[in-house]
Amino acid sequence: MSSQDEQFPAAAAAAPEPAAADEGMTWWYRWLCRIAGVIGGMSCAFAGLWNCVTINPLNIAAGVWMMLNAFVLFLCEAPFCCQFIEFANAVAARADRLRAWQKAAFYCGMAVFPVMLSLTLTTLLGNAIAFATGVLYGLSALGKKGDAISYARIHQQQKQMDEEKLTGSLEGQA
């Protein structure tokens, strides 16, 4: 334990541990998700601003929602972009503790809402990368794909068990 941990044992015990490390995400995949989140935030911000330059109130509402999505993506994925906000690090730490499937559901739901509100090319293209960020987190929640050797071994064991059942039932009939 460091000297700081000895001075503040309650703070050391309450230190959050990131859920992404527990789920087996590799470092490059974690960075890929973060970069996709930042790029998704930028695309939501620009498309949302562009969407607000209209007379149609549904387009304006979708644009405002898209800019809110951009803010949330920046807050969760790149808190250093929001250093002027007091609670940015606390929100980012809370977002890091979420499981990958929770982030996937949140980001995909966040990206689908403006599209349902106003189905235009701007909202589709602006939310596409934010939705893709949710998909990346969802794929990480599914886990790693097994190797071919273990699948072949499992298949061989199942085949052998099926043959034993078949021979057992044939012997029982005779």
C-alpha positions in Angstrom: 0.0 0.0 0.0 1.2 3.5 -0.8 1.5 6.2 1.9 -1.6 7.9 0.5 -3.6 4.6 0.8 -2.5 4.3 4.4 -3.7 7.9 5.2 -7.0 7.4 3.5 -8.0 3.7 3.8 -11.7 4.3 3.1 -10.9 6.0 -0.2 -8.5 3.2 -1.2 -11.2 0.6 -0.4 -13.8 2.5 -2.4 -11.7 2.9 -5.5 -13.7 1.7 -8.5 -12.3 -1.1 -10.6 -13.1 -0.9 -14.3 -15.6 -3.5 -15.6 -13.9 -3.6 -19.0 -10.8 -5.3 -17.6 -13.0 -7.9 -16.0 -14.8 -8.6 -19.3 -11.6 -9.5 -21.1 -11.4 -6.5 -23.5 -8.0 -6.1 -25.0 -6.3 -2.8 -24.8 -6.6 -2.1 -28.5 -10.3 -2.9 -28.6 -10.9 -0.7 -25.6 -9.1 2.2 -27.5 -11.1 1.4 -30.6 -14.3 1.8 -28.7 -13.1 5.0 -27.1 -12.0 6.5 -30.5 -15.3 5.4 -32.1 -17.1 7.2 -29.2 -15.2 10.4 -29.7 -15.7 10.3 -33.5 -19.4 9.5 -32.9 -19.7 12.4 -30.6 -18.2 14.8 -33.2 -20.5 13.5 -35.9 -23.5 13.8 -33.6 -22.5 17.4 -32.7 -22.0 18.6 -36.3 -25.1 16.8 -37.6 -27.1 18.0 -34.7 -26.1 21.6 -35.2 -26.8 21.3 -38.9 -30.2 19.7 -38.1 -31.1 22.7 -35.9 -30.9 25.1 -38.9 -34.4 24.6 -40.0 -38.0 25.6 -39.4 -39.4 22.1 -38.7 -39.7 21.6 -34.9 -39.1 17.9 -35.0 -35.8 18.4 -36.8 -34.8 21.0 -34.2 -35.7 18.5 -31.4 -33.7 15.8 -33.1 -30.8 18.2 -33.5 -30.8 19.2 -29.8 -31.0 15.5 -28.8 -28.0 14.7 -31.1 -26.0 17.5 -29.5 -26.9 16.1 -26.1 -25.8 12.6 -27.3 -22.5 14.2 -28.4 -22.0 15.7 -24.9 -22.8 12.4 -23.2 -20.4 10.5 -25.5 -17.6 13.1 -24.8 -18.3 12.9 -21.1 -18.2 9.1 -21.0 -15.5 8.3 -23.5 -13.2 11.3 -23.4 -13.6 13.2 -20.1 -10.5 15.2 -20.8 -12.5 17.1 -23.4 -14.8 18.3 -20.7 -12.3 19.6 -18.1 -14.3 22.7 -17.6 -17.1 20.6 -16.1 -16.8 19.8 -12.4 -18.5 16.4 -12.5 -16.9 15.1 -15.7 -14.4 12.8 -14.0 -17.1 11.4 -11.7 -19.4 10.6 -14.6 -16.5 9.1 -16.6 -15.6 6.9 -13.6 -19.2 5.8 -13.3 -19.4 5.0 -17.0 -16.2 3.0 -16.8 -17.8 0.8 -14.1 -20.7 -0.1 -16.4 -20.6 -3.4 -18.2 -20.1 -3.5 -22.0 -23.7 -4.6 -22.7 -25.0 -1.7 -20.6 -22.9 0.8 -22.5 -24.1 -0.9 -25.8 -27.7 -0.6 -24.9 -27.3 3.0 -23.7 -25.4 4.2 -26.7 -27.6 2.4 -29.3 -30.8 3.7 -27.6 -29.3 7.2 -27.4 -28.6 7.1 -31.2 -31.9 5.6 -32.3 -34.1 8.2 -30.6 -33.3 11.2 -32.8 -33.7 8.9 -35.9 -37.2 7.9 -34.7 -38.0 11.6 -34.0 -37.0 12.9 -37.4 -36.0 10.4 -40.1 -33.7 12.4 -42.3 -30.3 11.7 -43.9 -28.7 14.1 -41.5 -29.9 12.2 -38.4 -29.1 8.9 -39.9 -25.5 9.8 -40.9 -25.0 11.8 -37.7 -26.0 9.0 -35.4 -24.4 6.1 -37.4 -21.0 6.3 -35.7 -22.6 6.7 -32.2 -24.7 3.6 -32.9 -21.6 1.8 -34.2 -19.9 2.6 -30.8 -22.8 0.8 -29.1 -22.4 -2.1 -31.5 -18.7 -2.3 -30.7 -19.4 -2.5 -27.0 -22.1 -5.0 -27.7 -19.7 -7.2 -29.6 -17.3 -7.1 -26.7 -20.0 -8.2 -24.4 -20.5 -11.3 -26.4 -16.9 -12.4 -25.6 -14.1 -13.9 -27.6 -14.6 -16.5 -30.2 -13.2 -19.9 -29.4 -10.4 -21.5 -31.4 -11.0 -24.3 -34.0 -9.2 -27.0 -32.0 -11.5 -26.6 -28.9 -14.6 -26.6 -31.2 -13.4 -29.7 -33.0 -12.8 -31.4 -29.6 -16.3 -30.5 -28.4 -17.8 -31.7 -31.6 -15.8 -35.0 -31.4 -17.0 -35.6 -27.8 -20.6 -34.9 -28.8 -20.3 -37.3 -31.7 -18.9 -39.9 -29.5 -21.7 -39.5 -26.9 -24.3 -39.7 -29.7 -22.7 -43.0 -30.9 -22.7 -44.4 -27.4 -26.4 -43.5 -26.9 -27.2 -45.1 -30.3 -25.3 -48.3 -29.5 -26.9 -48.4 -26.0 -30.4 -48.1 -27.4 -29.7 -50.7 -30.1 -28.3 -53.2 -27.5 -31.3 -52.5 -25.3 -33.7 -53.5 -28.1 -31.9 -56.7 -28.9 
